[in-house]
């Protein structure tokens, strides 16, 4: 039986492209698996993502020497990055031969599932909440962004600004999070990643909170819990329809 504890389903196109690009840039191995008659998965080979083509909605996978790789074949991809298990379904759109090896294209998956292994549970706000964040990078002008996901340990924010990319990885910046009911948190954030997506028209910044005091941790955890309850309530109402 599959353990679905802390599984996160990603359908947002920008977030999916970010995950796939990380697998690409870090040369992560991916297991290509086929569903058996009893519902389990059988590995047919090890591959790697060679290209993420967001304009044409295509992935290019490294060649596998297996006769199951044919057009319209359905497979499931299993991989891992930074200790996070990642999996998604693919349908082979076409194959191509280079140096007697068969490579294959698939569409970018409709959803990506990853298993959360963080100490603090992270929730995705997306469009449920619109929480503003102010980032102050040394002597630069303050930058305004909105939270995409958050835990008591860190967060990812998005903005239409073009200045995120100027912020260096591992730098520590002052941050003001404007939570509902005036429960603001002013703290420091260590930058882990910045990413630009010109097609979507905004940039992302991910970071880890530094030296939070007990009150700040309680405030953030309380907010995370409230968002989680809201998501559960919303999903329950949708399923009841």
Order of alpha helices (4+ residues) and beta strands (2+ residues): beta-alpha-beta-beta-beta-beta-beta-beta-beta-beta-beta-beta-beta-beta-beta-beta-alpha
